[in-house]
Amino acid sequence: MQSANMLLRKIVRSSVLPFAAQHGMKKDLFPLSRTLSISLCLKQDKSCEPSEKLDLDEWKKVMKSGLQEEVSETVSEPEELSSLAAARETLEMWRLAGRAVPDNISEEQLKTFMECPSKSAKKKYLKYLHIRELHKKNDKRKMDEKRERRLEAQDQASNTDETKKNSFLFLPSSTMDKAYLWRAAQSMIFGQPLVFDMSYEKEMSVREVTNTVRQIVMSESCNRRAVDPFHIHFCNLKDDSLYHREFIKNYKEAWGKLLITVTDQCYTEIFPKDKLIYLTADSPKVMKKFDHDKIYIVGSMVDKSIKTGVSLARAKRLGLETAALPLEKYLLWNTGAKNLTLDQMMHILLTLKDTADWRKALEFVPKRKYCAFVNKPVKELKKTLDLINTIRRGKGREEVENQFAKNHPKRYKLK
């Protein structure tokens, strides 16, 4: 047994250890040789057959195959590391050359960069990483500035004790929404009704119906946030109509929770006719003041082609009173039709209801449609408007300009 151990040690020292020392594996082979010798001793003790010999050739083949696998693994790792280092050097050279290269790049991004098929693809990928890095830095800078401003505001508030001096309370948005809903719920019981007539679907295209519903949604939102909101009625609204589908598309789940009245009945079946007033721009009767006892009707129609007389004809068929806003009385109208959007009508009616001030209410009319508010007699202002239109057309420009300068103040300047 001792001679077998000595023979095994000589073989390991003479053949295997020099090869392992060259590749840095000597420490790993010492415990392996020791276990082999111990196992051989145990086997000889158990068998007690001195004639049995160790198959050294087979053992050498197993050892060499294991060494080759470990050497190949150790060789492949430096090759991969060397390729990554070369890629990093290339990036550094491109950065010194002034190209768009990110400052920080991970190993995964570096491997993706190495896998790019062409040089242009590599440039594009690096430019993408560089732009994304700039966006991240910019976002971080903005967040830091916002944090600094917030801290400064807190410091100033704590130093001057503004919170104690301020008499106003901060209310979160959820509390305000509850207050708005409470007002809308009160308007359904005590509020003045306002009717939207939904019987113009056949007179409009799909795009015009979509615009109409969008304006009504804005009107409902404006009414909900008003101090004294209207009780809105959607009359002549049929189920599964184009109006109905567009409302569901805009409101989604909130459609069934709106604090409004939706019905397919006509407004003449709900309210008495003597209290209804149909607001239309084609009416010959001008509205002088806002009546809190009347029920105003707004035609839910957006017509790009400006179909005149449609709502007026419908009101006459039903035998209803009509009225138009006094735009010419308070505004020096320029050009174009006097039709307003539905949300503008809602703003005007709410302002009239709260203040009864036409000048303040008509501020919601787009300024491109008029020159100025009326501060003179209407006949004189019409002459001014005619002069302005004549000058714009280029007919007798010098004579008209002289006449205009003599008869009118400087505040009515030409545009």
C-alpha positions as CSV (number, residue, x, y, z in Angstrom):
1,M,0.0,0.0,0.0
2,Q,2.8,2.4,0.8
3,S,4.5,1.7,-2.5
4,A,1.3,2.4,-4.4
5,N,1.0,5.8,-2.6
6,M,4.5,6.7,-3.4
7,L,4.0,5.7,-7.0
8,L,0.9,7.9,-7.2
9,R,2.6,10.9,-5.7
10,K,5.5,10.6,-8.1
11,I,3.1,10.5,-11.1
12,V,1.2,13.6,-9.9
13,R,4.4,15.6,-9.2
14,S,6.1,14.7,-12.5
15,S,3.2,15.0,-15.0
16,V,0.1,16.8,-13.6
17,L,1.5,19.5,-11.3
18,P,3.8,21.2,-13.8
19,F,0.9,21.6,-16.2
20,A,-1.4,22.9,-13.5
21,A,1.2,25.3,-12.3
22,Q,1.4,27.0,-15.7
23,H,-2.3,27.6,-15.7
24,G,-2.7,28.6,-12.0
25,M,-4.5,25.4,-10.9
26,K,-2.0,23.9,-8.5
27,K,-4.1,24.7,-5.4
28,D,-7.1,23.0,-6.8
29,L,-5.2,19.8,-7.7
30,F,-3.6,19.2,-4.3
31,P,-6.9,18.2,-2.6
32,L,-7.8,16.1,-5.6
33,S,-4.6,14.1,-5.5
34,R,-5.0,13.6,-1.7
35,T,-8.6,12.3,-2.1
36,L,-7.4,9.9,-4.8
37,S,-4.7,8.5,-2.6
38,I,-7.0,8.2,0.3
39,S,-9.7,6.4,-1.8
40,L,-7.0,4.0,-3.1
41,C,-5.9,3.2,0.4
42,L,-9.5,2.6,1.5
43,K,-10.1,0.4,-1.5
44,Q,-7.0,-1.7,-0.8
45,D,-7.9,-2.1,2.9
46,K,-11.4,-3.4,2.0
47,S,-10.4,-5.7,-0.8
48,C,-7.1,-6.9,0.7
49,E,-6.0,-7.9,-2.7
50,P,-2.4,-6.7,-3.3
51,S,-2.5,-8.0,-6.9
52,E,-5.1,-5.2,-7.9
53,K,-3.5,-2.3,-9.8
54,L,-4.6,1.3,-10.5
55,D,-5.6,2.2,-14.1
56,L,-3.4,5.3,-14.4
57,D,-4.0,5.8,-18.2
58,E,-7.7,6.2,-17.6
59,W,-7.2,8.6,-14.8
60,K,-4.8,10.7,-16.9
61,K,-7.5,11.0,-19.6
62,V,-10.1,12.2,-17.1
63,M,-7.7,14.7,-15.6
64,K,-6.6,16.1,-19.0
65,S,-10.2,16.5,-20.2
66,G,-11.1,18.5,-17.0
67,L,-8.1,20.6,-17.3
68,Q,-8.8,21.5,-20.9
69,E,-12.4,22.5,-20.1
70,E,-11.2,24.8,-17.3
71,V,-8.5,26.3,-19.4
72,S,-11.0,27.0,-22.2
73,E,-13.3,28.8,-19.8
74,T,-10.4,30.9,-18.4
75,V,-9.3,31.7,-21.9
76,S,-12.8,32.7,-23.1
77,E,-13.4,35.1,-20.2
78,P,-10.3,37.2,-21.0
79,E,-11.2,37.3,-24.6
80,E,-14.7,38.7,-23.8
81,L,-13.2,41.2,-21.4
82,S,-10.7,42.3,-24.0
83,S,-13.4,42.9,-26.5
84,L,-15.4,45.0,-24.0
85,A,-12.3,47.0,-23.2
86,A,-11.6,47.6,-26.9
87,A,-15.2,48.8,-27.3
88,R,-14.8,51.2,-24.4
89,E,-11.6,52.5,-26.0
90,T,-13.5,53.1,-29.2
91,L,-16.1,55.0,-27.4
92,E,-13.5,57.1,-25.7
93,M,-11.9,57.9,-29.0
94,W,-15.3,58.9,-30.5
95,R,-16.0,61.1,-27.5
96,L,-12.6,62.9,-27.9
97,A,-13.5,63.3,-31.6
98,G,-16.6,65.3,-30.6
99,R,-19.2,62.7,-31.5
100,A,-22.5,62.1,-29.5
101,V,-21.4,59.4,-27.0
102,P,-23.0,58.8,-23.6
103,D,-21.0,59.5,-20.5
104,N,-22.1,56.3,-18.8
105,I,-22.8,53.0,-20.6
106,S,-23.6,49.7,-19.0
107,E,-22.2,46.3,-20.1
108,E,-25.5,45.3,-21.7
109,Q,-25.6,48.5,-23.7
110,L,-21.9,47.9,-24.6
111,K,-22.7,44.4,-25.9
112,T,-25.6,45.8,-27.9
113,F,-23.2,48.3,-29.4
114,M,-20.8,45.6,-30.3
115,E,-23.6,43.6,-32.0
116,C,-24.5,46.4,-34.3
117,P,-24.0,45.3,-37.9
118,S,-22.5,48.5,-39.3
119,K,-20.6,51.6,-38.2
120,S,-23.6,53.8,-39.0
121,A,-25.8,51.6,-36.8
122,K,-23.4,51.9,-34.0
123,K,-23.4,55.7,-34.4
124,K,-27.2,55.8,-34.3
125,Y,-27.3,53.6,-31.3
126,L,-24.8,55.8,-29.4
127,K,-26.7,58.9,-30.4
128,Y,-29.9,57.4,-29.1
129,L,-28.2,56.6,-25.7
130,H,-26.7,60.1,-25.6
131,I,-30.0,61.8,-26.2
132,R,-31.7,59.6,-23.6
133,E,-29.0,60.4,-21.1
134,L,-29.5,64.2,-21.7
135,H,-33.2,63.8,-21.2
136,K,-32.6,62.0,-17.9
137,K,-30.2,64.7,-16.8
138,N,-32.6,67.5,-17.7
139,D,-35.5,65.8,-15.8
140,K,-33.3,65.4,-12.8
141,R,-32.3,69.0,-13.0
142,K,-35.9,70.1,-13.2
143,M,-36.8,67.9,-10.2
144,D,-33.9,69.4,-8.2
145,E,-34.9,72.9,-9.0
146,K,-38.5,72.2,-8.1
147,R,-37.4,70.7,-4.8
148,E,-35.3,73.7,-4.1
149,R,-38.1,76.1,-4.8
150,R,-40.5,74.1,-2.6
151,L,-38.0,74.1,0.2
152,E,-37.4,77.9,-0.2
153,A,-41.1,78.5,-0.1
154,Q,-41.4,76.4,3.0
155,D,-38.6,78.3,4.7
156,Q,-40.1,81.6,3.8
157,A,-43.5,80.5,5.0
158,S,-42.0,79.3,8.3
159,N,-40.0,82.5,8.8
160,T,-42.8,85.0,8.0
161,D,-45.6,82.8,9.4
162,E,-47.8,83.4,6.4
163,T,-50.1,80.5,7.1
164,K,-51.3,82.1,10.3
165,K,-51.9,85.5,8.7
166,N,-53.7,84.1,5.6
167,S,-57.5,84.0,6.1
168,F,-58.1,81.7,3.1
169,L,-58.2,78.0,3.5
170,F,-56.7,75.5,1.1
171,L,-59.2,73.0,-0.2
172,P,-58.2,69.9,-2.1
173,S,-59.6,69.1,-5.5
174,S,-61.8,66.3,-4.1
175,T,-63.5,68.6,-1.7
176,M,-64.1,71.2,-4.4
177,D,-65.6,68.4,-6.6
178,K,-68.0,67.4,-3.8
179,A,-69.0,71.1,-3.5
180,Y,-69.7,71.3,-7.2
181,L,-71.7,68.2,-7.2
182,W,-73.7,69.5,-4.3
183,R,-74.5,72.7,-6.2
184,A,-75.6,70.7,-9.2
185,A,-77.8,68.5,-7.0
186,Q,-79.4,71.6,-5.6
187,S,-79.9,73.0,-9.1
188,M,-82.0,69.9,-10.0
189,I,-84.5,70.9,-7.3
190,F,-84.3,74.7,-7.1
191,G,-82.4,75.8,-10.2
192,Q,-83.6,77.5,-13.3
193,P,-84.0,75.0,-16.2
194,L,-81.9,75.4,-19.4
195,V,-82.9,73.2,-22.3
196,F,-80.6,71.7,-25.0
197,D,-82.6,70.8,-28.1
198,M,-81.2,67.5,-29.5
199,S,-83.4,67.3,-32.6
200,Y,-80.8,68.4,-35.2
201,E,-79.0,65.2,-35.9
202,K,-80.4,64.9,-39.4
203,E,-79.2,68.4,-40.3
204,M,-75.5,67.7,-39.4
205,S,-72.7,65.4,-40.5
206,V,-71.0,63.0,-38.2
207,R,-68.1,65.4,-37.6
208,E,-70.5,68.3,-36.8
209,V,-72.4,66.1,-34.3
210,T,-69.0,65.2,-32.7
211,N,-68.1,68.9,-32.4
212,T,-71.6,69.7,-31.0
213,V,-71.3,67.0,-28.2
214,R,-67.8,68.3,-27.4
215,Q,-69.1,71.8,-26.9
216,I,-72.1,70.5,-24.8
217,V,-69.6,68.6,-22.6
218,M,-67.7,71.9,-22.0
219,S,-70.9,73.7,-21.3
220,E,-72.0,71.1,-18.7
221,S,-68.6,71.4,-17.0
222,C,-68.8,75.2,-16.9
223,N,-72.3,75.0,-15.5
224,R,-71.3,72.5,-12.8
225,R,-68.6,74.9,-11.6
226,A,-70.8,78.0,-11.6
227,V,-72.0,79.7,-8.4
228,D,-75.7,79.3,-9.3
229,P,-75.8,76.6,-12.0
230,F,-78.7,75.8,-14.3
231,H,-80.8,72.6,-14.2
232,I,-79.7,71.3,-17.6
233,H,-82.3,69.3,-19.7
234,F,-81.3,67.2,-22.7
235,C,-84.6,67.0,-24.6
236,N,-85.3,64.9,-27.8
237,L,-82.4,62.7,-27.0
238,K,-83.1,59.2,-28.4
239,D,-81.4,56.1,-27.2
240,D,-78.7,54.7,-29.4
241,S,-78.7,57.9,-31.5
242,L,-75.5,59.5,-32.8
243,Y,-75.8,62.1,-30.0
244,H,-76.2,59.4,-27.4
245,R,-73.2,57.4,-28.6
246,E,-71.0,60.5,-28.7
247,F,-72.0,61.4,-25.1
248,I,-71.1,57.9,-23.9
249,K,-67.8,58.1,-25.7
250,N,-67.0,61.4,-24.0
251,Y,-68.3,60.7,-20.5
252,K,-67.8,56.9,-20.4
253,E,-68.8,55.6,-17.0
254,A,-69.7,59.1,-15.7
255,W,-72.6,59.4,-18.2
256,G,-75.0,57.6,-15.8
257,K,-73.9,59.7,-12.8
258,L,-74.4,63.2,-14.3
259,L,-76.8,65.5,-12.3
260,I,-78.8,66.5,-15.4
261,T,-82.2,65.5,-16.9
262,V,-82.1,63.4,-20.0
263,T,-85.3,62.6,-21.9
264,D,-86.6,61.7,-25.3
265,Q,-89.6,63.9,-24.9
266,C,-90.0,67.4,-26.4
267,Y,-89.6,70.4,-24.2
268,T,-93.2,71.5,-25.1
269,E,-94.4,68.3,-23.3
270,I,-92.5,69.1,-20.1
271,F,-92.8,72.9,-19.7
272,P,-95.6,75.4,-20.5
273,K,-95.2,77.1,-23.9
274,D,-95.6,80.6,-22.4
275,K,-92.4,80.2,-20.4
276,L,-90.2,78.9,-23.2
277,I,-87.9,81.2,-25.2
278,Y,-85.8,79.8,-28.1
279,L,-82.5,81.5,-28.4
280,T,-81.5,81.8,-32.1
281,A,-79.3,84.3,-34.0
282,D,-81.9,84.5,-36.8
283,S,-84.7,85.8,-34.5
284,P,-86.0,89.3,-35.3
285,K,-86.6,90.0,-31.6
286,V,-83.6,91.1,-29.6
287,M,-83.2,90.0,-26.0
288,K,-83.1,93.0,-23.7
289,K,-82.6,91.5,-20.3
290,F,-82.3,88.1,-18.7
291,D,-85.5,86.8,-17.3
292,H,-85.2,84.4,-14.3
293,D,-88.7,83.1,-14.7
294,K,-88.3,82.0,-18.3
295,I,-86.9,78.8,-19.7
296,Y,-84.3,79.3,-22.4
297,I,-83.8,76.8,-25.2
298,V,-80.4,76.4,-27.0
299,G,-80.3,74.5,-30.3
300,S,-77.6,71.8,-30.1
301,M,-76.3,72.3,-33.6
302,V,-72.9,73.1,-35.1
303,D,-73.2,73.9,-38.8
304,K,-70.0,74.5,-40.8
305,S,-72.0,75.7,-43.8
306,I,-74.1,78.1,-41.6
307,K,-77.6,77.0,-42.4
308,T,-79.6,80.0,-41.6
309,G,-83.2,79.8,-40.3
310,V,-83.2,76.2,-39.2
311,S,-83.7,76.8,-35.5
312,L,-86.0,79.8,-36.1
313,A,-88.3,77.6,-38.4
314,R,-88.4,74.9,-35.7
315,A,-89.4,77.4,-33.0
316,K,-92.1,78.9,-35.3
317,R,-93.6,75.4,-36.0
318,L,-93.9,74.8,-32.3
319,G,-95.3,78.3,-31.7
320,L,-92.6,79.4,-29.3
321,E,-91.2,82.8,-28.5
322,T,-87.7,83.5,-30.0
323,A,-84.9,85.9,-29.1
324,A,-81.4,86.8,-30.2
325,L,-78.5,88.2,-28.2
326,P,-78.1,92.0,-28.6
327,L,-74.7,91.8,-30.2
328,E,-75.1,94.8,-32.5
329,K,-76.3,96.9,-29.6
330,Y,-73.3,96.4,-27.4
331,L,-70.6,95.4,-29.9
332,L,-69.2,97.0,-33.0
333,W,-69.5,93.9,-35.1
334,N,-66.9,93.4,-37.8
335,T,-67.7,90.7,-40.3
336,G,-69.0,87.1,-40.2
337,A,-72.1,85.4,-38.9
338,K,-73.4,86.1,-35.4
339,N,-73.5,82.4,-34.4
340,L,-71.7,81.5,-31.2
341,T,-70.5,78.1,-29.9
342,L,-72.6,76.4,-27.2
343,D,-70.0,76.8,-24.5
344,Q,-69.8,80.5,-25.2
345,M,-73.6,80.7,-24.9
346,M,-73.4,78.9,-21.6
347,H,-70.8,81.4,-20.3
348,I,-72.9,84.4,-21.4
349,L,-76.1,83.1,-19.9
350,L,-74.4,82.2,-16.5
351,T,-72.8,85.7,-16.4
352,L,-76.1,87.3,-17.2
353,K,-77.8,85.3,-14.5
354,D,-75.3,86.3,-11.9
355,T,-74.6,89.9,-12.8
356,A,-77.2,91.1,-15.4
357,D,-74.3,93.0,-17.0
358,W,-74.3,92.7,-20.8
359,R,-70.9,94.2,-21.2
360,K,-69.3,91.6,-18.8
361,A,-71.3,88.8,-20.4
362,L,-70.4,89.6,-23.9
363,E,-66.7,89.5,-23.1
364,F,-66.9,85.8,-23.9
365,V,-67.6,86.6,-27.6
366,P,-64.4,86.0,-29.6
367,K,-62.6,89.3,-30.1
368,R,-61.9,88.6,-33.8
369,K,-65.6,89.0,-34.5
370,Y,-65.9,92.7,-33.3
371,C,-63.9,95.8,-33.3
372,A,-64.8,97.3,-29.9
373,F,-67.7,97.8,-27.4
374,V,-70.3,100.4,-28.3
375,N,-69.9,103.7,-26.5
376,K,-71.7,105.8,-29.2
377,P,-75.0,105.9,-31.0
378,V,-75.5,102.9,-33.2
379,K,-76.0,104.9,-36.5
380,E,-72.7,106.7,-36.0
381,L,-70.9,103.5,-35.3
382,K,-72.4,101.9,-38.4
383,K,-70.9,104.7,-40.4
384,T,-67.5,104.1,-38.8
385,L,-67.8,100.4,-39.7
386,D,-68.6,101.2,-43.3
387,L,-65.6,103.6,-43.5
388,I,-63.4,100.8,-42.1
389,N,-64.6,98.3,-44.7
390,T,-64.2,100.9,-47.5
391,I,-60.6,101.6,-46.4
392,R,-59.8,97.8,-46.3
393,R,-61.2,97.4,-49.9
394,G,-59.0,100.3,-51.1
395,K,-61.7,102.5,-52.5
396,G,-60.9,106.2,-52.1
397,R,-58.4,105.4,-49.3
398,E,-57.0,108.9,-48.8
399,E,-60.4,110.7,-48.7
400,V,-61.9,108.1,-46.4
401,E,-58.9,108.3,-44.0
402,N,-59.2,112.0,-43.8
403,Q,-62.9,111.9,-43.1
404,F,-62.4,109.1,-40.6
405,A,-59.7,111.2,-38.8
406,K,-62.0,114.2,-38.5
407,N,-65.1,112.5,-37.3
408,H,-63.9,109.8,-35.0
409,P,-61.6,109.6,-32.0
410,K,-58.1,107.9,-31.9
411,R,-59.3,104.9,-30.0
412,Y,-61.1,103.6,-33.2
413,K,-57.9,103.0,-35.1
414,L,-57.6,100.9,-38.2
415,K,-56.2,97.4,-37.8
